[in-house]
Amino acid sequence: RYRGLVPALKKLAVGPVMGAKNVAVGAINCLSRCPAAKDILMSYRIVEEALTPVLRETGSGDKHEARLARAAMAVANLTCRTKCCFTNDADHFQAVATAVKILGYALDGKSWAGIFFAPYSVLYPLRNLSSQEENCEYLVDCGLIELLARFMLEWKKVGHHAERTLVLALETAVSLSSCFEWQQRMREATMVNALKMIRSRVRGEAQECAELASALHDTLLEQHTAIFMGQHMRLGEDSRLHSRH
């Protein structure tokens, strides 16, 4: 809308002034969640010429990690893919791990690196990352399933993004439910109880949330029941049910 804004943010993001870099990357991250801004950002090659160079910077400390995490979240918002922007897998994993860590701070209502993150702003890119199979193991290893279960249990209908944030959490959980081992982690994290609560809409959850929760709830219970049926002494270990894991 304001001509010159995106080029200015690009210049600041890769410039030498750390304070300006941090603010510019934060602003790009905010804009990347706006569907109306996505095409504009992409037309200015914001991923290739600003965010990727940021993600390949070396450094240390919370502010450096926060800048890289926000750059990675912006890339996830715009493309759903981040791995190609890093020079190696270790740096990619670290950025994903930091994003998951930030979600924990957001759920606690605490700042990190001097920044207060809203759950919505973190779950938006995490949902996008979970839609790509290459990211799912990273996300699970970083503890995302447990944080999702906690968010679902603690959710309150407060703020204009409350329902949308719950949808993002549910969609992320659905993406991570394709593997039996990860389903087991969901059950161990008491996500089934959270899904029951959402399905019943006792806290004012939207119908869309209830439907997503119901489907995931059934998936978790059906698979869990199938495993135990397959292990039943009358069926034996050679049964087809027993092999479903």
N, C-alpha and C positions, 0 to 999 in steps of 0.2 A: 504494500500500500504506500509506503514511504520510499520513494526512489533513492537509492544509495545506501539504504540501511543494510542490506545483505552484503554488498561489497565491503562496507565498513567493518561489519562483524568478521568477515573472512580475514581482512587485513589484521585486525586486532588479535584474532585467535592464533595466528602464526607469528605475531610480532614478539619483540623482546621484553615487553613490560608484563611481568607476571600477573599483577593485579588486573590489568586490562584483559589479558588472555583468559583468566578465570571467569571474568564477567561475560566476555564474548562467547565463550563456550557454553556457559550457563544459559545465555539468551538464545543461542542456536538450539540448545536442547529443548527449551520451552517452546520455541517456534515449531520444532519438529513434531510435536504432538498435535499440531493444528492441521487438519486435512487441507484447508484452504491455502496454507503456506507451503505444503509439501512440494508442489510443482515448481513454485518459485525458487525454493532452496535447491532443488535438483537442477533447475535450469542454470543456476550459477555454479554448478559443480561443487557444492558445499562439502560433499563427502570426499571427493578426490583431492580438492585443493585446500581444504581447511581441516576437516575432522581426521582424515588419515594421517596427515603430518603431525597433528597433535598426538594421535595414538602411537606414533613411532618415536616420540620424544623420550629421552632418558631423564631420570630424576628420582627423587625419593621424598618421603613425607606425605602427610595426609592431604595437603592441598594439591600436590602433584597427582596423587591417586584419585582424588575427587575430580580433578579436571579430566583425567583419562576416562574415569567411569562415566562422567556426563557426556563426553564425546562418544563413547561406545554406546550409551543409551540413545543418543541422537541418531547414530547410524542405524541402530536397531529399529527406531521409530520410522526411519525413512526407507530402509531396505530389508529389514528382518534378518540381515546377515552382517556379521562383524568380523569373522575370522580372517577374511581376505585383507583387512586393513592393518593387520599386525604382521610384524616381521617373523614371529615365531609363536608356537602354540602356548608356551609358558606365559607370555605377555597377554595373550587372549584369555587364558584361564584366569589370570589375575584380575583382569578387568571385569569378567563375569562374576568372579567371587566378590569383588568390591561392590558391584551392583546389588548382589544378594545381601551383603553385609549392610548396605545402606537401607535396604528394606527393613532389616531388623531395627535399626535406629529409628526409622519412620514409625514403626509400630509402637516403639517405646516413647514416641514423642520427643526424642532427643536430637540434638544437632550433631553433625559430624563434619569435621573440617570447617567449622563455623557456619554450616548450612543446615537449615531445617528442610527436610524432604517430606513431601506428602506421599502417602502410600500410592495414590493414583499415579504420580509422576514416575514412580519406580516400577509399579506393576505394568504400566503401559508397555515399556520396552521389554520387560521380562516375558510378558505374554507373547510379544513378537518373536523373541529369541526362542521360546519354547515351541513355536510353530515349525522350527527347523530342526530336524532330527539330530544334526551334528552338534547342537548345543545342549540337548536334553541331559546327557550324562553329566556334563559340567554342572548344570543347574542343580541336579539332584545331589551330586557330590558336595556342593556348597551348602546344602541344607534348605533348599527352597521349599521342599514338600512340607517340612515342619513349620516353616513360617507361614505358608499358605493355610495350613490347618489352624494355626493360631489366629490368623486374621479372620478366617471364617467364623471361628468360635467367638471372637471378641467384637465382631462387626456391629456397628450401630448406624442407624439411619440419620446421620448428621452430615450436613454439608451438601452442596449441589453435585458433588462427584461421588457421593456415597454408593449409590446403586451401580453406577458405571464401574466403580472400583471393585465391587463384589463380582460383577460380571467378568472383569479381567482376571480376577483370582480364580474363578471357576473355570474359565477357558484355559488358563495356564495349567490347572490341575488335570483337566481332560487331556491336554497334550502330553502330560507326564504319566498318564495312566496306561500307556500301551505295553508296558513291561511288567511282568508279574512281580518281580522283586520290588519295583517302585510302588506297585499297588499295595504290597505288604507294608512298605514304609508308611503309606497313607493310612492304613488301618492302625498301625502302631502309634501314629501321631494323633489318633482319635479324630481323624477327618470324617469318619462315618457319622459320628455324633454331630459334628458341625453340619454335615449335609442334611441330616434329619431335621435339624433346626431350621435350616434355610428352606427346605422343602415344605415345612409346615407354615412358613411365613409368619411366625409369631412375633417377629420384630419389624414387620412391615416390609419384608422383602418383595421385590417386583416379581411378577409372574415369570419373566424370562429367567431370573435367578433360580426360582423354584424348579423350573423345568430342567435347567442345566444340572442342578443339584440332584434331582431325582434320577436322572439318567446315570450320573456318575456313581451315586449311591448304589443303584442296582448293579452296575458293573463291578464294583468292589465286592458286594455281597455274593453275586453269582459266581464269580471266579473263586472266591474264598470257599463257598459251599462245594463247588465242583472238585476242588483239591481234596477236601475231606471225604467226599464220596468216593473219589478215586483211590483213597487209602483205606477204604472200608475192607474189613477182612473177607467179606463175601465176594468182593470184586477183585481184590488182589492187585499186585504191583504191575501186572501186565495189562491192566485195563486201559482203555483209551483215556478215561478221565484222569487216571493217575499220571499220565504223561503230559497233561496240560499244565506246564509250568515254564 
